Amino acid sequence: MTCMFDVQTIETSSLGDRSYLVDDGEVAVVVDPQRDIDRVVDLVAGRGVRISHVLETHVHNDYVTGGPELARRAGAAYVLPSGSGVEVDHVAVSDGDVIEAGRMRLRVVHTPGHTHHHVSYALAGSDGTVQAVFTGGSMLYGATGRTDLVSPEATDELTHAQYHSVRRLARELPAEAQVFPTHGFGSFCSATPTSGTSSTIGEQQRVNPALTQAEQQYVDTLLAGLDVYPAYYARMAPINRRGPAPVDLSLPERVDPGELRRRIEAGEWVVDLRERTAFAAGHLADSMNFELGTNFVTYLGWLYRWGAPLTLIGESEEQVAEARRELVRIGVDELAGAAIGDIESVADGQPLRSYPVSDFSGLAEAMERGPVQVLDARRNDERANGFVRGSQHIPLHELADRLDEVPRGEVWVYCGSGYRASIAASVLDRPGRSIVLINDSYDAAGKAGLEDE
């Protein structure tokens, strides 16, 4: 079945999420918008439609919503599930309610699991045939949303609820209906890795664990697979319940080299956005490297000391502007400033630090010459599937509190791709240590004969 309405996907790959603009040619609804609503506004203008409703499937735990501001600017109804506890003006909907938007009919389906109040929206035309469903953090592509974000005490209950919610969607909706989840494209809101970029109810009946496993098997498997999630998640739902401030995407004020040095010496957060090998080749002492890319906001948000002054170092205004956009998505609104330009001009004569970059083949060669101190910065679940023999394991998100456990001298640092290792290397790069960044895919460790299990 092809959906008779136009569905535009608004991808936020850095957080593993999708928002949606759905219209009938005249009237539109938006589902789970991110905070930087200019992307939605531009799509709406291009489509020449009017937003009547902004829909939330749940109060989000992984990003700050743009829902209230978008609804206000569009003169649209802001719709949330009943019992969500949101303090801003909204329309509360319950199971079975139908939202009419032009020729579209969206039936509310209570699908608890990711949260208690979570709903999905089944999209139908005037004839009542469901053509698509927006599933938020319920039915994902080959997986389901994680169930441990509300509280430890509620996790078991919500996991059982998630199982029945996904089964309800499969039971009540046609096999041809398209599935449009919010989470699951690298998001930590997914309980397990997802697969694919599009799907239908019928396909999920063949591949989704909630539809192919018995209830207790599903529950046990999901619970066993849950590992840590970014620390900033704890801040998102309270912000979304209170209602976030209007988004500000303006550039932070410029910082001169002298002021930048003062901030670093004062122990403030100074983050270098450059590519990891460029940072390794030359950087300001005591700055940290969070390469601006797909994982930037997840890991900066995870490690950031909330409320601490944050100054960015970027090669261009465009790079700083993109970092600013990423950060407001998780509520980091206050930037202390930015130093912009090549690292030599930013340093303005201050000495630069550097460290070598290698790969797993280089590590193997070093280990043949003698003992090597190796640090694994991956998560526990990754470590459980194999690791470099003799390596020390400190997950990146624990490193700042466990620096004293890392021996002095030379340390080789690795992760799954080199990204987290580059952050860890920048944190460790202090007098008394000699760092080597392993900028390589972990798959190469086994090929180099380094892996232990």
C-alpha positions as MATLAB code, in Angstrom:
seq = 'MTCMFDVQTIETSSLGDRSYLVDDGEVAVVVDPQRDIDRVVDLVAGRGVRISHVLETHVHNDYVTGGPELARRAGAAYVLPSGSGVEVDHVAVSDGDVIEAGRMRLRVVHTPGHTHHHVSYALAGSDGTVQAVFTGGSMLYGATGRTDLVSPEATDELTHAQYHSVRRLARELPAEAQVFPTHGFGSFCSATPTSGTSSTIGEQQRVNPALTQAEQQYVDTLLAGLDVYPAYYARMAPINRRGPAPVDLSLPERVDPGELRRRIEAGEWVVDLRERTAFAAGHLADSMNFELGTNFVTYLGWLYRWGAPLTLIGESEEQVAEARRELVRIGVDELAGAAIGDIESVADGQPLRSYPVSDFSGLAEAMERGPVQVLDARRNDERANGFVRGSQHIPLHELADRLDEVPRGEVWVYCGSGYRASIAASVLDRPGRSIVLINDSYDAAGKAGLEDE';
ca = [
       0.000    0.000    0.000;
       1.305    3.432   -0.917;
       0.335    6.201    1.476;
      -1.983    8.646   -0.297;
      -0.597   11.471    1.844;
       2.862   12.981    1.519;
       5.244   12.011    4.338;
       8.467   13.990    4.600;
      11.165   12.614    6.914;
      13.293   15.086    8.868;
      16.395   13.172    9.840;
      18.509   13.997   12.878;
      21.253   11.440   12.389;
      23.380   12.808   15.238;
      20.732   11.652   17.718;
      19.398    8.692   15.751;
      15.928   10.222   15.474;
      13.377   11.175   12.849;
      10.576   13.718   12.803;
       7.824   13.750   10.195;
       5.809   16.260    8.191;
       2.611   14.728    6.790;
       0.206   16.601    4.542;
      -2.734   16.144    2.207;
      -1.633   18.937   -0.115;
      -3.207   21.667    1.979;
      -3.119   20.741    5.658;
      -0.145   19.245    7.511;
       0.670   17.639   10.826;
       4.148   17.343   12.342;
       5.167   14.388   14.493;
       7.879   14.628   17.184;
       9.710   17.753   15.977;
      13.243   18.491   17.098;
      14.031   21.831   18.676;
      15.569   23.425   15.563;
      12.214   23.947   13.918;
      13.560   25.998   11.011;
      13.990   22.708    9.137;
      10.257   22.049    9.485;
       9.337   25.629    8.626;
      11.372   25.430    5.419;
       9.685   22.163    4.399;
       6.246   23.587    5.096;
       7.020   26.638    2.970;
       8.266   24.433    0.150;
       5.128   22.306    0.284;
       2.815   25.331    0.484;
       0.764   23.784    3.282;
      -0.569   24.852    6.665;
       0.249   23.033    9.935;
      -2.896   22.285   11.903;
      -1.438   19.970   14.566;
       1.920   19.243   16.169;
       1.860   15.741   17.629;
       4.107   14.178   20.268;
       4.165   10.411   20.734;
       5.636   10.886   24.233;
       7.656   13.230   26.413;
      11.120   12.713   24.975;
      14.096   11.583   27.003;
      16.806   12.066   24.370;
      16.233   15.567   22.991;
      14.548   18.879   23.656;
      11.337   19.168   21.696;
      10.478   21.944   19.276;
       6.785   21.148   19.625;
       5.536   24.088   21.714;
       7.396   26.720   19.686;
       6.410   25.208   16.341;
       2.748   25.023   17.392;
       2.833   28.622   18.597;
       4.441   29.942   15.428;
       2.103   27.952   13.173;
      -1.041   28.655   15.185;
      -1.488   24.889   15.483;
      -2.811   22.631   18.216;
      -0.074   21.062   20.345;
      -1.076   17.465   21.037;
       0.321   15.150   23.725;
      -0.796   11.901   25.317;
      -3.014   12.179   28.353;
      -1.047   11.840   31.585;
       2.183   13.206   30.152;
       2.467   15.847   32.871;
       3.455   18.607   30.451;
       2.915   22.088   31.892;
       2.638   24.032   28.605;
      -0.737   24.484   26.945;
      -1.662   21.412   24.937;
      -4.465   19.136   23.831;
      -4.401   15.863   25.761;
      -5.480   12.793   23.787;
      -6.313    9.272   24.894;
      -6.636    5.871   23.319;
      -9.225    5.827   20.541;
      -9.363    9.590   20.024;
      -9.304   10.694   16.387;
      -7.532   13.842   15.226;
      -8.953   15.352   12.046;
      -6.536   17.355    9.916;
      -7.843   18.197    6.450;
      -8.488   14.863    4.744;
      -6.318   13.031    7.267;
      -7.593   11.050   10.240;
      -5.110   10.097   12.953;
      -6.306    7.576   15.527;
      -4.561    7.611   18.883;
      -3.321    4.175   19.983;
      -2.022    3.910   23.542;
       1.277    2.006   23.262;
       2.990    2.108   26.680;
       6.462    0.679   27.074;
       8.986    3.355   26.207;
       7.045    5.486   28.719;
       3.758    4.930   30.505;
       1.899    7.553   28.496;
       3.347    6.742   25.056;
       0.959    6.695   22.077;
       1.181    5.927   18.372;
      -0.808    7.669   15.650;
      -2.481    5.539   12.966;
      -2.987    7.581    9.784;
      -6.039    6.967    7.616;
      -7.977    8.719    4.907;
     -11.671    9.519    4.904;
     -12.481    5.872    4.100;
     -10.889    4.763    7.378;
      -8.197    2.542    5.869;
      -4.982    2.883    7.883;
      -2.102    3.642    5.559;
       0.691    4.401    8.034;
       1.459    4.544   11.727;
       3.817    6.857   13.623;
       5.228    4.697   16.386;
       7.643    6.953   18.285;
       9.580    4.666   20.633;
       7.253    1.671   20.409;
       7.608   -0.478   17.264;
      10.984    0.286   15.665;
      12.587   -1.344   12.646;
      13.489   -4.818   13.883;
      13.514   -3.684   17.503;
      11.588   -1.763   20.141;
      12.234    1.311   22.242;
      14.136    0.838   25.486;
      12.060    0.565   28.636;
      14.430    1.676   31.394;
      14.316    5.452   30.989;
      11.438    6.127   33.403;
      12.829    4.417   36.511;
      14.458    1.128   37.537;
      11.327    0.192   39.441;
       9.116    0.566   36.352;
      11.394   -1.182   33.862;
      10.031   -4.702   34.162;
       6.427   -3.502   33.972;
       7.157   -1.298   30.970;
       9.002   -4.093   29.167;
       5.963   -6.346   29.383;
       3.800   -3.388   28.291;
       6.083   -2.775   25.301;
       5.618   -6.368   24.172;
       1.842   -6.056   24.231;
       1.857   -2.602   22.623;
       3.806   -3.795   19.594;
       1.556   -6.844   19.318;
      -1.487   -4.607   19.461;
      -0.213   -2.537   16.542;
       0.435   -5.683   14.529;
      -2.992   -7.077   15.396;
      -5.060   -3.972   14.705;
      -3.323   -2.441   11.695;
      -3.132   -3.777    8.135;
       0.044   -5.554    7.074;
       0.534   -3.005    4.272;
       0.571   -0.014    6.634;
       3.899    1.806    6.615;
       5.737    2.178    9.918;
       7.357    5.510   10.813;
       9.248    5.375   14.152;
      10.923    8.344   15.815;
      13.803    6.395   17.343;
      16.050    3.615   16.150;
      18.587    5.003   13.695;
      21.492    4.876   16.097;
      19.517    6.321   19.009;
      20.236    5.077   22.528;
      16.436    5.074   22.909;
      16.418    1.799   20.987;
      16.633   -1.257   23.225;
      18.638   -3.169   20.620;
      20.133   -2.239   17.233;
      17.598   -1.598   14.505;
      17.754   -2.659   10.872;
      16.610   -0.915    7.725;
      15.305    2.541    6.927;
      11.705    1.711    5.985;
       9.217   -1.012    6.827;
       5.613   -2.102    7.100;
       3.542   -3.813    9.751;
       3.743   -7.039    7.752;
       7.520   -6.960    7.577;
       7.765   -6.298   11.308;
       5.630   -9.356   11.960;
       8.470  -11.396   10.475;
      11.457   -9.668   12.091;
      10.491   -7.753   15.231;
      11.426   -9.623   18.437;
       8.194   -8.545   20.128;
       6.332  -10.359   17.344;
       8.581  -13.396   16.893;
       9.367  -14.293   20.517;
       7.302  -15.481   23.455;
       6.662  -12.766   26.026;
       9.139  -13.860   28.703;
      11.850  -14.549   26.140;
      11.364  -11.065   24.724;
      11.439   -9.502   28.195;
      14.531  -11.409   29.294;
      16.385  -10.625   26.064;
      15.549   -6.931   26.158;
      16.481   -6.533   29.815;
      19.750   -8.406   29.336;
      20.679   -6.139   26.436;
      20.123   -2.817   28.224;
      23.345   -0.981   28.942;
      24.198    2.604   29.848;
      22.660    5.546   28.055;
      23.846    9.179   27.853;
      23.783   10.978   31.199;
      22.050   14.026   29.710;
      18.894   11.950   29.151;
      17.963   12.636   32.772;
      17.606   16.332   31.910;
      15.496   16.084   28.764;
      12.087   15.028   30.095;
      11.996   17.734   32.824;
      12.838   20.413   30.232;
      10.162   19.081   27.893;
       7.560   18.969   30.652;
       8.247   22.565   31.684;
       8.404   23.714   28.089;
      11.745   24.689   26.529;
      12.719   28.267   25.814;
      12.558   29.415   22.169;
      15.552   28.161   20.237;
      18.542   30.447   19.689;
      20.845   29.481   16.816;
      22.909   32.667   16.779;
      26.696   32.461   16.771;
      28.406   32.847   20.159;
      30.680   35.843   20.596;
      34.264   35.608   19.359;
      37.011   34.923   21.877;
      40.573   36.175   21.365;
      43.627   33.948   22.027;
      44.468   35.563   25.377;
      40.956   35.062   26.731;
      40.907   31.516   25.374;
      44.111   30.714   27.256;
      42.693   32.246   30.433;
      39.616   30.042   30.183;
      41.694   26.916   29.700;
      43.920   27.802   32.677;
      40.782   28.366   34.761;
      39.714   24.798   34.028;
      36.753   25.753   31.843;
      35.493   23.493   29.078;
      37.228   24.359   25.794;
      36.160   22.006   22.999;
      37.992   21.713   19.686;
      35.618   20.705   16.880;
      38.260   19.710   14.332;
      38.731   16.291   12.782;
      40.522   13.927   15.160;
      43.791   13.570   13.220;
      44.051   17.353   12.796;
      43.628   17.738   16.547;
      46.271   15.069   17.181;
      48.713   16.926   14.919;
      48.450   20.138   16.928;
      46.148   21.490   19.621;
      46.046   23.780   22.628;
      47.089   22.107   25.864;
      44.145   21.087   28.073;
      41.563   21.523   25.288;
      39.326   18.564   24.453;
      38.570   17.089   21.049;
      34.939   16.386   20.181;
      35.061   16.096   16.411;
      31.971   17.647   14.845;
      30.233   14.683   13.262;
      27.505   12.120   13.774;
      28.467   11.323   17.381;
      29.367   14.847   18.491;
      26.306   15.861   20.481;
      25.756   12.442   22.068;
      29.211   12.249   23.598;
      29.684   15.915   24.400;
      26.297   15.895   26.104;
      27.204   12.679   27.923;
      30.492   13.985   29.354;
      29.689   17.669   29.756;
      29.492   19.093   33.280;
      26.098   20.746   32.967;
      26.240   24.483   33.501;
      30.019   24.742   33.128;
      31.224   27.538   30.791;
      31.695   26.021   27.330;
      33.872   27.594   24.633;
      34.236   26.138   21.139;
      37.239   26.144   18.824;
      36.197   25.892   15.182;
      37.831   26.284   11.808;
      34.941   28.363   10.436;
      31.742   30.131   11.431;
      29.823   27.381    9.634;
      31.430   24.716   11.805;
      30.626   26.599   15.003;
      27.058   27.243   13.810;
      26.518   23.534   13.174;
      27.865   22.678   16.632;
      25.540   25.291   18.116;
      22.584   23.679   16.337;
      23.532   20.244   17.633;
      23.918   21.470   21.208;
      20.574   23.273   21.456;
      18.926   19.967   20.531;
      19.900   18.679   23.964;
      19.395   21.939   25.828;
      22.973   23.244   25.936;
      21.968   26.834   25.199;
      24.597   28.934   26.919;
      27.895   29.035   25.041;
      30.643   31.171   26.572;
      32.089   31.953   23.156;
      34.031   30.614   20.195;
      37.536   30.954   18.791;
      37.389   30.668   15.001;
      40.202   30.091   12.524;
      43.144   27.756   11.907;
      44.780   26.440   15.065;
      47.930   28.541   14.609;
      45.945   31.781   14.572;
      43.816   30.613   17.505;
      46.969   29.722   19.460;
      48.677   33.024   18.523;
      52.139   31.849   19.474;
      51.147   29.548   22.327;
      52.905   26.174   22.081;
      50.791   23.336   20.689;
      50.693   19.768   21.929;
      50.473   16.751   19.630;
      50.418   12.956   19.719;
      50.831   10.238   17.091;
      47.991    8.452   15.312;
      48.206    4.751   14.458;
      45.981    1.731   13.768;
      45.627   -1.817   15.088;
      48.382   -3.069   12.801;
      50.650   -0.453   14.345;
      49.611   -1.608   17.804;
      50.427   -5.210   16.888;
      53.903   -4.148   15.784;
      54.423   -2.186   19.003;
      53.328   -5.161   21.110;
      55.857   -7.384   19.329;
      58.617   -5.033   20.511;
      57.573   -5.198   24.151;
      54.801   -4.482   26.680;
      52.328   -1.775   25.693;
      49.738   -0.069   27.892;
      46.406   -0.133   26.015;
      43.147    1.534   27.045;
      39.756    0.373   25.751;
      37.247    3.270   25.863;
      34.213    1.284   24.668;
      31.058    0.437   26.595;
      30.639   -2.708   28.691;
      28.415   -4.412   26.121;
      31.029   -3.925   23.414;
      33.808   -5.184   25.677;
      31.816   -8.340   26.404;
      32.070   -9.338   22.735;
      35.871   -9.193   22.601;
      38.802   -6.929   23.394;
      42.490   -6.372   22.768;
      44.356   -8.787   24.983;
      45.921   -7.165   28.012;
      44.004   -3.929   27.567;
      42.645   -1.861   30.423;
      38.952   -1.096   30.191;
      37.494    2.257   31.234;
      34.368    3.288   29.302;
      34.664    6.825   27.976;
      31.801    8.116   30.097;
      33.662    6.971   33.259;
      37.121    8.185   32.286;
      37.039   11.655   33.868;
      36.314   10.107   37.268;
      38.909    7.343   36.868;
      41.927    9.162   35.462;
      44.097    8.052   38.374;
      43.646    4.439   37.270;
      45.439    5.067   33.983;
      49.191    4.539   34.414;
      51.628    7.274   33.504;
      53.820    6.854   30.460;
      52.747    5.752   26.996;
      49.105    4.759   26.511;
      47.506    3.529   23.284;
      43.767    4.303   23.178;
      41.098    2.567   21.081;
      37.318    2.299   20.734;
      35.027    0.972   18.008;
      35.918    3.467   15.293;
      38.417    5.980   16.641;
      35.841    8.634   17.557;
      35.545    7.962   21.281;
      39.237    7.118   21.452;
      39.990   10.618   20.171;
      37.947   12.142   22.993;
      39.654    9.882   25.532;
      43.069   10.740   24.082;
      42.377   14.461   24.430;
      41.331   13.979   28.055;
      44.459   11.926   28.814;
      46.900   14.158   26.940;
      48.562   15.805   29.914;
      52.170   16.077   31.107;
      53.443   12.712   32.282;
      51.578   10.732   29.650;
      52.411    9.944   26.051;
      49.302    9.174   24.015;
      48.889    7.173   20.818;
      45.458    7.394   19.183;
      44.293    4.219   17.432;
      42.172    5.679   14.653;
      40.792    2.421   13.309;
      37.700    0.210   13.203;
      37.704   -2.402   15.946;
      37.122   -5.090   13.307;
      40.782   -4.628   12.389;
      41.909   -5.745   15.864;
      40.949   -9.337   15.144;
      42.597   -9.237   11.727;
      45.782   -7.990   13.408;
      45.716  -10.943   15.810;
      45.130   -8.771   18.871;
      41.721   -9.893   20.063;
      41.015  -11.811   23.230;
      37.591  -12.986   24.363;
];
